[in-house]
Amino acid sequence: MIKTYDSNEYDVIVVGAGHAGCEAALASAHMGQKTLLVTIGLDMVAFMPCNPSVGGPAKGTVVREIDALGGQMGKNIDATYIQMRMLNTGKGPAVRALRAQADKWQYHEHMKDTIENTPNLTLRQAIVDQLVVEDGVCKGVITNTGAKYHAKSVVLTTGTAARGKIIIGELTYSSGPNNTTPSIKLSENLEKLGFKLRRFKTGTPPRVNGNTIDYSKTEEEPGDKTPRHFSYESKDVDYLKNQISCWMTYTNNGTHEIIRENLNRAPMFSGIIKGVGPRYCPSIEDKVVRFADKDRHQIFLEPEGRTTKEVYVGDFSTSMPEEIQLKMVHSVAGLEHAEMMRPGYAIEYDVVEPWQLKHTLETKNIKHLFTAGQMNGTSGYEEAAGQGLIAGINAALSAQDKPGFTLGRNDAYIGVLIDDLVTKGTNEPYRLLTSRAEYRLILRHDNADLRLTEYGHELGLISDERYEKFEEKKQAIRDAKEKLHEITVHLSDDVQEFLKSIGQEPMKAGVKADVFLRRPNVKIADIERLTGEKIPGDRYVKEQVEIGIKYAGYIKKEETRIARLKRQEAKKIPADIDYEMIEGLATEARQKFEKIRPETLAQAERISGVNPADLAILSVYIQNGRYSKVKKYEAEDLKPFSYFAEKYGLEADAETGASQY
């Protein structure tokens, strides 16, 4: 039995100071709650045990959303990056993504400094072994030293430390990431409390000494000269000019042959690794086996900071024995004489099955207990930070007995991420992709502030001063649109010559500037030059106006779909509903409904294995109370909506004709 002693009481306790824990603790503290942030090691605050970068497709948008809500990640990377690049610039705005190479040591130090100097927030080193749960309510934590801390809400963000096990070839040992102390007893405690856990696996590549790389055999990947930022508060004048380049090289047949000859010693093929690894970030040995037809794979050489020579060998994750790793590294162009400073490794860890969570990230079976980050089954710093922010906000609201805060799939990528987790669960480390979002033209990287700053201000995470600037930006966008509608682009030789230069048909008559802007490759700057008129607003305002006008038709279509989604989200399912009482539900649907306990018909519709017939029956049950009319029929007999409309008196949506169940 653990001997305990009383200590200070807190409003919110956050366990784990990775990217999720830092956002959770800062949000809680900024919302006025007395917050304790507990971490196994102070040197691991916001540490980057894998890729020293932030952002990328979908992930970069999440970071912007975190900033728009008042979180810290965007500010932190803007203060510590060594390179900044906009990806997918040749594609549409829905998939453009900002990515920054971080100085991993400065990133950690800057976040730790922020936490240490935030009012209402206490940072403490300790290992949490047990939760204090009374009558189904979490009321605190107990550490391995017997210290007992009380709180109104608790957030768990254990990352990959939960019963972590590092694997390098035949070598396995208990460890958290980067050879830190693992958390063992907390997982055991969660199982005793009835939580379903599973094992996932992730990995990291070797690090090599940059002084021993022959960069003449690699391709340079420099940063952007145009100022880029993750935080809306960062200024163009502060944009780094002396950025550090990354470099690209490739594996070859020699590399692949070394791997194939040693697959019997590869833990993921020999049976040593039991956990499920990430589909979208496979190890190099997995790629060689799965894509046997490929004669080479990209490798990115990414510096880990300004004051270290360590270089991250990106897309070369491996758990091969160390001597095999060295041979693999030396087979790559530019790395023939590279000194390996750290070997790659795989790490297995526990995750909480995320269908056990509400959209607030509060657990369903224990009140006032929240989980966030990789322990919910995700991969990536950005996904973790986004969850941490939402969990921290809701832990603070819960401590004040206030209603929870959620984001929908139409609000943010963070909303897509959380809904996917709690509605569908995940059988592998979840990675956020642009393809997972139905409304990605609205959930863009550039407009996160327009979508979310209002929420951040209402929650107390966005200052009045910042909110006033935000309101000024919105007004500037309106002014620019009005100006474009007022002025005319007249027929002239200059206009016709310009259109010819960009491959556009000549004009037959003058048009309003906003109509002229709809043409491909036309920019506001072109209109200003051709008309002599000045359009109000800075480059960020003009970017919003250009996208809004050029994609107006597509945006309107998404808004129509979102309107239907909102109507479905408004149809709540009673929390105490007994699905066994509903006749006619297919067995799979009944089991999925009982397991996930969807909160709305819209969420029920997104559950895999649920068909339209099940939704129609459920809708009749909860809306009309016409239970006697719901009869059993074969689950495979998928009736068209017209069948249920006639039988139960249901109506189709007046605008879209879609069924409303």
N, C-alpha and C positions, 0 to 999 in steps of 0.2 A: 504494500500500500504506500502511495506517495505521501510523504509528510508535507503539509502545506502551511503557509503563513500568509496573513493578510498584507496587502499592499495598497497602493493607490487605486482608486476607481476611475474608470474612463467611460466616455460615451461610446467610443468605437475603438476596437482593437483590430489591427491589420497584421496578419501573420505572413511574413515573407516580404522582402524588399526588392524583388525584381521589378520588371517594368509594370506589371499589374499592381503590385503592392504599393509602389511609389505613387501611382496615379490615385489609387484608392485612398491612401492616407492623406495626400495633399487635398483631395476633393473634400474629404470629411473635415479636415482642419479649416479649410477656407470657408466651409459652411458653418463655422462657429462651434464645432464639436471637439471636445477634449479627446485627442486621438493618440493612441500608442501604436507605433510601428515596430514590430519585433522581427529581427532577422538573425539567421544562424551566424552570419559573419558581417561585420560592418564594411569589410573590404569588398563585399559582393553587392552593395547597393547599386541598382540599375546597371549591373555588370553585363557585358556582352560575351557570353562564353562561346558563341558561335560567330556568325558573320558580323563584322564591325560596320554595319550599315543600318540605315533607317529608310523605309519607303519602298517604292517599286509599284508595279501594277496592283491596284486595289488597296494595297497596304499604305501607299503614300496618301491616298484619299482619307484613310482612317486617321492618319496623323493630323491632317488638316481638320478633320472633324473633332478630334480631341482638342485641338487648339481653339476651334470655334466655340466649344462648350466651356472652355476655361481650364483645360488640362495643361500639363507641363511638357510633354514629349516634344512638341514642335519647337518650343522655346529652347529646350535643352540641346536639340541637334543643331539648331541655328547658331548656338553659341560654341559648338565644339566640332563642327564638320571640317573635313580637309578637302572634300570635293562635293560638288552639287551638280546633278544632271537631270534634265527633263527627258523622260523616255517616251517613245512612241509619238514623237513630234510630227511624223508624217501621216499619222492617223487622226481620226476624229477626236473631239474633246472628251468623249465618254471614256476613252481608254488611255488618255495621256496620264503620265505618272511621274512624280518627282521622287528622286532617290539621292540620298546623301551618304557618302563614305564618312564614317565617324572616326574621331580620335577616341578610341575606346576607353582610354584612361581618363582623359578629360571629361568624357561623357559621364562616367561614374562619379568623378570628383565634383563636377558641376551639379549633378542631381543630389548628391549627398549634402553639399553645401546649401542647396535650396531647402532641403528637408530640415537640416539643422537650424536654419534661420526662419522657419515658418512658425508663427504663433499658433498655439493650441496643439502642437505636434511634438511628441517625444519619440526619439529613436533609441532603441535598446537592443543589445545583442543577447540573444537567448534562443534556446531550442524549445518549441512548444510540443509537449508530448500528449496533451489531453485537453478536451473541451469540457467546460462546466455546463452541463445541460440539466435543467430542472423542469419537469412537466412539459417536455417537448419544446422548451425555449432555451436557446444558448445564452448564457449569462457570463461567460468569461473563458479564460484559458489557464492551464497549469503548465509550468516549464519543467525541464529535467532537473532543475535545482530545487524544485518544490515551491517556487514563487507562484502565487495565485493572483491573477489580475481579473477584476470584475469589469463588465461592460454591458451596455444596453444592446450592442450589436457587435458581431465578429465577422471579419472577412478573411477567408483563407486563400492565399496565393502561393502555394508551395512550389510551383514550377516543376523542375525535373529532379528536385531533391527528395521527393516522397519515395522512400525505399529505393533510392537511386542505386544503380549498379553499372559500373563502367566496364566495358569489354574491349580488349585489344588482343586479337588473335585468340590464343587459348587462355589468356589471362583475364580473370574476372575478379572484381573486388567491389565492396560496398562503398559508394561515394556519391556525392552530389556533383554538379557540373564543375569542371576545372579543378578536380581533386579537392572539393570542399566537403565539409561534414554533411552526411545525409540525414534526412528526417525519417526515423523508423517507426516510432511508437504512435505518431499521430495517425498514420494510415491504419494501424491496428485498431485505434480508438474509433475511427470513422466506420470501420467494418462492424465493430460491436454496436454502433449506433444505428446500424441497418443500411448503410450506404453501399451501393454496388460499385465496386472498383474494377478497373481492368489495367493491363500493362500495355504501355506504348513504348516505342523506341525512337530515338533520334540520334543524330551523329554529327561529327565535326571533322574537318580535314586537317592535315598537317599544317604547321607553320614553318616557314623557312626564313633564313637570314637573307634580307634584301641585298646585302653586300656581295652575296655569292650567286646572284641571278645575272644571266647574260641577257639584258633587255634588248640587245640588238636583234635577237631572234624572236621577239614578241611584238605585238601590235599595241600602240599607245591608245589609251582611252582617257582623254583629258576631261576636265570639268567644263561647264558652260560659262561663257563670258557674260551672257545676259543675266542680270541678278535674279536669283530664285530664292524663295523662302518657304518654310513650312508654317511658320507662325505669321498670322496677319499683323502682328505688332512689330515684326522685324522691318528694318529700313534698307532700301536699296543702297544707300551710302555706305552701309556696313558690310556689303557683300565682299567676300574674300577674292582678292586678285591673285594671290600666290597659292593657288590650289595644287594639290599633289595628284599626279596622274595614277590611274590604275593601268593594268596591262593585260593583254589577252594572248593566250597560247592554246595549244591543242594537244590532246592525247594522240597516240598513233598506234599502229599495229603492234609495235614492240610493247607498248604499255598494256595493250589488251592481251597479248600473249602471256606476259608475266602474271596477269590476273587470272587468266584461264588455267594456267599451270598450277596455280595455288588455291583454287576454289575449295579444295578439301580442307584448307586452313582458314577459310573465310567463315567467321562465326554465323553470319546470316544464312549460310548454306550448310554448315556442319551441324546445325541444330542448337548451338550454344545460345543464340538469341531467340527468345520466345516472344518478345513484345512486337507489336505491329508497327512498322515504320511508315514514314510519310511517302505517299504516292508521288507528290510533286517535287520532292527533293530527295531522290534516291541516292544511295551510295554509288561510287564509281564502279564497284564490282557488280552491283545490281544493274547499272546501265549497260555494262558490257555484255551481260547475259541476256537482258531483255531486248536490247537493240543490237543483236549480233550482226546485222547488216551494215551498221555504221562503222566507218573506218576511222572516225575520230570524234571527239567530244570537246566542246569549249571548256577552257579553264581560265578563270580570272585571277590575276595576282593583285591582291588588295592590301595596301599598307595599313597597319593597325594603329598608326598614330605618327605624330611628328617627332616624338622623342624615343622611338623604338625602331629597331631594324626588323622586327617580326613582320612577315608578310603572310596573309591568309591565302591559301591556295583554294580559291572558290570553285564550287562544283566538283570537288575532288574528295568528298567525304568518304571515309573508309574506316573499317574496324579490322583490317588485315593485321597480321603480326608486324611488329615494328621494322624488322629487317626487310620484309616484303614491301612495306610502305616506302622505304628508302629506295629500293630498286625501281618502284613505280614512279617516284618523283624524278629520279635521274634519267628516266626514259623520255621525259617530256622536253621538247625544245625550249631552251633557255634555262632549264633547271638541271642540266647535266652535272654540274658541280655544286648544286645548292646544298647548303648545310641545313638539315632538318632540326629545328629548335624544339618543336613539340610534335609528338605523333598524333595522328587522328585517333578518334575512338568513337564507339557507340555507347549510348547510355539508355538503360531501361528505367522506367519510373511508373508510378501509379497515377491514374486519372480517375476522377469521379465521372460516372456516366452522366452526361449533361441533361438527359431527359428528366433527371431528378430535380431540375431547377425550374423556377418561374422566369418570366422575361425580365424581372428585376434582378435576377441572379441570386435571389433568396432560395434556399433549399425548401422543397415541398414538405419534408417530414420534420424539419426542425426550424422553428421560427427564429428570426433575427440572426440566422447564420447564412452567410453569403460566400460564394466561391468565385474565383476569377482566374483567368490566365491559362497556362498550359495544363494545370490540373483539371480544367474543364475539357481537355482533349484537343486544344488548338496547337498550332505551331506558329512561331514568329513573335518577335517583340511587339509588333504593332497590334496584332490581334489581342495579345495579352494586355497591353496598355488600354485599349479601347474597353475591354471588359472590366478592367480594374477601375476605370473612371466611373462606369455605370454602377458597379458594385459599391464603390465608395460613396457615390451620391445617395444610393438607396439605403446603405447602412446608416448614413447621417439622417436621412428622412425617417427611417425606422426608429432611430434613437429618440426622435422628436415626436413619434406617433403621428407622422404625416403620411399621406398617400405616396405610393411609389412612383418612380419616373421610368418610363420606357420609351424606346425609339422603335418605330415601325420600319418595315422593309422599304417604305417609300420616303422615310426620313433620312436614312443614313446607311452607309455600309456597315456601321456598327450594329444597326438594327437588323440587317440581313444576317450578319454573323451570329448574333445571339438567337434570332429566330431559328436559323438552321440548326443550331446546337440543341435548343430545348424542344424543338418540334420533331426533328429527324434523328437526333443523336449523331454519333459518328463512330465508325468502326476503325478509323485510322486517324493519325494526327491531321486535324482540319486546317486547310489553308484557304484563305479568302481569295477569290478570283473575281475578275470583273464579270465573268459569265454567270456567276451565282446571283447577280442582281438583275431583276426584271426591269428596273427603272434606271439603268445606269446613265442614260442621257441626262436625267435630272440629278442623279447622285454623282456630280462631277467633282474633280479635284479643285476647280477654280471657284465654285460657288458654295463651299462648305459653310462659310460665314453667313451667307444669305439664308441657308437652311437652318442653322443651329444656334446662332448667337443669341437670338431671342430667348431660347431655352436656358442658355448659360447665364444670361442676365437675371432671369426669373429665379434661378437656383442660387444666386449670389456668388457665382464663380466668374462673372464678367463685371468689371468695375463700371461705374457710371460714366467715367471719362472715356473708356473704350467703347461703351455703348453709344455715346454721343457721336463718336467718329464713325461708327457703323451706320448710324442714322444719316449722317452726312453723305456717306458713300451711296446709300440707297437713293437719296435725293439726287445725287449727281447722275446716277443711272437713269432716273426718270427725266432729268433735264436733257441728257444726251439723246435719249430716244425722241423727245419732243423736238429737239433741234433738227434731227435727221428727217423728221416728218415734215418740217416746215420748209427746208431748203430744197431746191430743184437742181438736178444735174442736167444741164441743157446740152443739146446737140452741138458738138464742136469738133474740129479736127483733132484736138488734143484728146478728147474723150474717145473718139473712134480709134485713134492710134493706140491708146492705152488698152482698149478692149481687144484689139488685134494682137497686142503683145502678150496678152494672157490667154489667148486662144478662145475668146468669146465672140459671139455674133455681134455685129454693129447695132447701134440703137437706131430706131426709126422715129423716135420722138423723145422729148425730155421726160424724165420721171423723177419722182420724189427720191431723195437720197436714201431713205430706208428701203425702198424697192430696189434701187441700184445696188445696195449692199448685199442683197440676197444672191447676187451672182457669185459663182465660185471664184476664189482668188482675189476678190475685191476686199480691201481693207478700209477702215475709217480714214487712215492716213492718205489713201488714194483720193477719197472724196474731198478731204481738206485741200489737197493739192489741186484738184481739178476745179473746185468751186471757189477757192479762196476763203472759204468759211472755216471758222474754228469750232470744233465740237468740244463741249466742256467735259472735263474729267481727266484723270490720269490714265496710265496704260492699263491698270487693273479694271477701271470703270469701262473703258473702251472694249476690253476683252469680253466683259459680261454682255455689253450691248451687241457686239458682233455675233457672239454665240446665240444670244436670245433671238436675234432677227434671222440669222441664217438657218437655224434649226427650229423655227417657230412651229412648223407643221408637225414635226416629229415630237416636239415637246408637248404639243396639245394632245396628241394621241396618248402619250404616257399619262398625262394629267387625267384623261378620261378613264383610263384603266385604274388609276389611283383612286378616283372618286368611287368606283365600284368596290375596290378593296376596302375603303373606309366604311362603306355601308355594311360590308360583311364583318368588318372588325367591330362594328357597333352592336352586332348580334351576339350577346354574351351567352355563354353556357354556364348554368348554375354550378358552383363549385362542388355541391353535394350530390350531383346527379348520379343515379345508379344505372349504369349502362346495362346491367342484367335485366332491368325492367323494360327495356325497349325491344319489343318484338320486331323481327325482320332484319336486324343488323347482321351482316356477314360476320362470321366468327373472327376473321382477321381484324376487321374494323373494330369490333367490340374489344378485342384484346389490346389493340393500339390505343383506342380511346381511354381505356382503363389505365394503361401504363403511362401515357403522356399527359392525360387530363387536360385537353386543350381548353383555353379560356374563351375562345370565340369560334364562330363558324369558319371564319377565314383561316384560322390556325388549323382547325380540323381538316379543312380542304387540302392543306399542304402536307398532311401526314401521308407518307408512302404506304400504299396498300389500301387506301380508302377510296372507294369509288363514288360516283355521283348518286347512286341509289342510296348508299349509306348516309350521305349528307342530306338527301331529301327526307329520309325517315327521321334523322336526328332533328332537322329543322322543324318538321311537323310536331315532333314530340315537345320541343322546348318553346315553340312559338304559339302554336294553336291549341295545344292541350287536347288534340283530337286523337288520343291514344288508341281508342277502339278501332280506328280506321287503319291503323298500321298493322298489316298482316305479314306473316312470314312468306318468303319466296326464295328461290334458289339464289345464292350469292352471285353465281356466275351469270345470272340473267340480268344483264345491265340494261335497264329500261331507259329510253330517251326521256328527256325532260318533259316532253309533251304528255307522256304517260302519267307522270306524277302531277302535272299541272291539272289534268282532267280529273284525276282521282282524288286529289287533296285540295283542289282549289287554289293552287299556287300561281303566282304571276311572274312573268318575265320582266326584266329591267326595261323600262320605257325607252331608254336612250340606246342601249347596246343590244337588247334582245336576249342578253345572257340570263340564265336562270338565277334566281335569288334564293332558291331552296326554301 
